């Protein structure tokens, strides 16, 4: 369920509480610094509160708040009073920035999961002694059972310590394709290792 309040509800609430003395953006360009200082002071708490409610993390909410006012400042010349109150405009930017933050959070979680799976494979072959040599042979044989693309992304990640974005640039494959090959390759590698008698990590 969307934890972010409906834009229409927020716009109405913002319009009801907008101070009458607030000059519309762009109406006094010579005093833009004063206008934006007042805007941040008046609506910074609202933006931060909305971001915190949606993200549940005060630090992420603070980052989003800074991004919102930075984007608003850069796009200030495109704002007109006919498009709504300054608060409603900021709320629209906040919704987009919260969505970006949630997407980035999900991406970090996927990368962390993939990194953890690769780390478990590394751990199996990183210890010294004859058993380690045997494990390397077993892992090498298991890698040969993967598709060329799956083997390539895993070898680049394992031996070259590259990120998925770097692998995408090197191979010329879309990032989504690299992620798909990584996920399927790890799943297949786990099955192959189990077939070789290596227990799952």
C-alpha positions in Angstrom: 0.0 0.0 0.0 1.3 3.5 -0.9 2.4 5.2 2.3 2.7 8.6 0.5 -0.5 10.7 0.8 -2.5 11.4 -2.3 -1.2 14.4 -4.2 -4.6 16.0 -4.4 -5.1 15.8 -0.6 -1.7 17.3 0.0 -2.2 20.1 -2.5 -5.5 21.0 -0.9 -3.9 21.0 2.6 -0.9 23.1 1.3 -3.2 25.6 -0.3 -5.1 26.1 2.9 -2.0 26.8 4.9 0.0 28.9 2.3 0.8 32.2 3.9 -0.8 35.1 2.1 2.5 37.0 2.2 4.3 34.3 0.2 5.3 35.9 -3.1 4.8 33.6 -6.1 8.0 32.1 -7.5 9.4 34.1 -10.4 7.5 37.3 -9.5 10.4 38.9 -7.8 13.5 37.6 -9.5 15.7 40.3 -8.0 14.8 38.9 -4.5 15.1 35.2 -5.5 17.4 34.3 -2.6 15.0 35.8 -0.1 12.1 34.1 -1.7 13.8 30.7 -1.7 15.0 31.0 1.9 11.4 31.8 2.9 10.2 28.9 0.8 12.6 26.4 2.4 11.8 27.7 5.9 8.0 27.5 5.2 7.9 24.1 3.4 11.1 22.2 4.4 9.4 20.6 7.3 6.5 19.4 5.1 8.8 17.9 2.4 10.9 16.2 5.0 7.9 14.8 6.9 6.4 13.4 3.7 9.7 11.8 2.7 10.2 10.4 6.2 6.7 8.9 6.2 7.3 7.2 2.8 10.8 6.0 3.4 10.9 5.4 7.1 14.5 6.6 7.4 15.4 10.1 8.6 18.7 10.2 6.8 17.2 9.2 3.5 14.4 11.7 4.1 17.0 14.4 4.7 18.7 13.5 1.4 15.4 13.6 -0.5 14.6 17.0 1.1 17.8 18.4 -0.2 17.2 16.9 -3.6 13.7 18.3 -3.8 14.8 21.9 -3.1 17.8 21.6 -5.4 15.6 20.4 -8.2 13.0 23.1 -7.5 15.8 25.7 -7.6 17.1 24.5 -10.9 13.6 24.3 -12.4 12.3 27.6 -10.8 12.0 29.4 -14.2 9.5 26.8 -15.3 7.2 27.4 -12.4 4.1 29.6 -12.7 1.4 30.4 -10.2 -1.2 28.9 -12.6 0.4 25.5 -12.0 -0.6 25.6 -8.3 0.8 26.8 -5.0 4.5 26.5 -4.3 3.7 23.8 -1.7 1.8 21.7 -4.2 4.6 22.1 -6.7 7.2 21.0 -4.1 4.9 18.0 -3.2 5.0 16.8 -6.8 8.8 17.0 -6.8 8.9 15.1 -3.5 6.8 12.3 -4.8 9.2 11.8 -7.7 12.3 11.9 -5.5 10.7 9.4 -3.0 10.0 7.1 -5.9 13.7 7.4 -7.1 14.9 6.7 -3.5 12.8 3.6 -3.2 14.0 2.3 -6.6 17.6 3.0 -5.6 17.0 1.1 -2.3 15.6 -1.9 -4.1 18.6 -1.9 -6.5 21.1 -1.7 -3.6 19.3 -4.7 -1.9 19.6 -6.7 -5.1 23.3 -5.9 -5.6 24.0 -6.7 -1.9 22.2 -10.1 -2.3 24.2 -10.9 -5.5 27.5 -9.8 -3.8 26.6 -12.0 -0.8 26.1 -15.0 -3.1 29.4 -14.4 -4.9 31.1 -14.0 -1.5 29.9 -17.4 -0.4 31.4 -18.9 -3.5 34.7 -17.1 -2.9 34.7 -18.4 0.7 34.4 -22.0 -0.5 37.6 -21.7 -2.5 39.7 -19.1 -0.6 41.0 -21.4 2.2 44.5 -22.9 1.8 45.6 -26.5 1.5 44.7 -29.5 -0.7 41.0 -29.2 0.0 41.1 -25.7 -1.5 42.8 -26.9 -4.6 40.1 -29.6 -5.0 37.4 -27.0 -4.4 38.9 -24.8 -7.1 38.8 -27.7 -9.5 35.2 -28.5 -8.6 34.1 -24.8 -9.0 35.9 -24.6 -12.3 34.1 -27.7 -13.6 30.8 -26.3 -12.4 31.5 -23.0 -14.1 32.0 -24.9 -17.4 28.4 -26.1 -17.1 27.0 -22.6 -17.2 26.1 -20.7 -20.4 28.9 -18.6 -21.9 27.1 -15.4 -20.8 26.5 -16.6 -17.2 30.1 -17.8 -16.9 31.4 -14.5 -18.3 29.6 -12.2 -15.8 30.5 -14.4 -12.9 34.2 -14.6 -13.8 34.3 -10.8 -14.3 32.6 -10.3 -11.0 34.8 -12.9 -9.2 38.2 -12.6 -10.7 38.1 -8.9 -11.7 35.9 -7.7 -8.8 33.8 -5.7 -11.2 30.3 -4.3 -10.4 27.4 -5.2 -12.5 27.4 -1.7 -14.0 31.0 -2.1 -15.0 30.3 -5.5 -16.5 27.5 -4.0 -18.5 29.9 -1.3 -19.9 32.6 -3.9 -20.7 30.3 -6.4 -22.4 28.0 -3.9 -24.0 25.0 -5.7 -22.6 22.1 -3.8 -20.9 22.4 -3.7 -17.1 19.2 -5.7 -16.8 20.7 -8.5 -19.0 23.8 -8.6 -16.8 21.7 -8.9 -13.7 19.6 -11.7 -15.2 22.8 -13.6 -16.3 24.2 -13.1 -12.8 21.1 -14.3 -11.0 20.6 -17.3 -13.3 24.3 -18.1 -13.3 24.5 -18.1 -9.5 21.4 -20.3 -9.3 22.8 -22.8 -11.8 26.2 -22.7 -10.2 24.7 -23.6 -6.8 22.9 -26.6 -8.4 26.1 -27.7 -10.2 28.1 -27.5 -6.9 25.5 -29.5 -5.1 25.7 -32.1 -7.9 29.5 -32.2 -7.2 28.9 -32.8 -3.5 29.5 -29.3 -2.4 26.8 -28.2 0.1 25.0 -24.9 -0.4 26.4 -22.1 1.7 
